C-alpha cells in the first residue's frame, strides 16, 4: 500500500455510508445547533465560554476515520439567531 491510501476493508465504519452522511450534512451548511452539557464542559475546559442555549452554527463537517468519526466545526451565532 502506498502512503496516503486508506485500507477501507480494515475500517469499523462503513466508509461509503459515512461519506454520504458528510455530503448530506455539507449540503445543509450552515446548520444551526445548540450546545450539550458535554460540549459546554469541553469548551470551558479549553478556556472557551459557551452558555447553555447559546446559538451555534456548524460551518464545516469532516470525516476523521474510525477513531474520530464525523466532526463539526462550530461558531457562535450573533444574538437574535
C-alpha positions in Angstrom: 0.0 0.0 0.0 1.3 3.5 -0.9 1.5 6.3 1.7 -1.8 8.2 2.0 -4.0 5.3 1.0 -6.8 4.1 3.3 -7.3 0.4 4.0 -11.1 0.5 3.8 -11.5 -3.2 4.5 -9.9 -2.8 7.9 -12.3 0.0 9.0 -15.1 -0.4 11.5 -17.2 2.4 9.9 -18.8 1.9 6.6 -16.7 4.5 4.7 -19.2 5.0 1.8 -22.1 5.4 4.3 -20.0 7.9 6.4 -19.0 9.9 3.4 -22.6 10.0 2.1 -23.7 11.4 5.5 -21.0 14.0 5.4 -22.1 15.1 1.9 -25.7 15.3 3.1 -24.7 17.4 6.1 -22.5 19.7 3.9 -25.4 20.4 1.6 -27.3 21.8 4.6 -24.5 24.1 5.9 -24.6 26.3 7.9 -26.6 24.1 10.4 -28.0 25.8 13.5 -27.2 24.0 16.7 -27.4 24.3 20.5 -24.6 23.1 22.8 -25.0 20.0 25.0 -23.7 19.9 28.6 -20.8 17.8 27.5 -19.9 20.3 24.7 -20.1 23.2 27.1 -17.8 21.5 29.6 -15.3 20.5 27.0 -15.2 24.1 25.7 -14.9 25.5 29.3 -12.0 23.1 29.9 -10.3 24.6 26.9 -10.9 28.2 28.2 -13.8 28.9 25.8 -17.0 30.3 27.3 -20.2 28.7 26.0 -23.6 29.2 27.6 -26.5 26.7 27.8 -28.9 27.5 25.0 -26.3 29.6 23.1 -26.9 29.6 19.4 -24.1 28.0 17.4 -23.8 27.2 13.7 -22.0 24.3 12.2 -19.8 25.7 9.4 -17.9 22.6 8.3 -18.2 18.8 8.5 -15.3 16.4 8.3 -14.8 12.6 8.5 -11.9 11.7 10.7 -12.0 8.0 10.3 -12.9 5.3 12.8 -11.4 6.9 15.8 -12.6 10.5 15.1 -15.9 9.8 13.4 -17.7 12.8 11.9 -16.7 16.1 13.4 -18.2 19.5 13.0 -16.6 23.0 13.3 -19.0 25.3 15.2 -19.1 29.0 15.6 -21.2 31.3 17.8 -24.2 32.9 16.2 -24.9 36.6 16.7 -27.8 37.4 19.1 -31.2 37.1 17.6 -30.5 34.0 15.5 
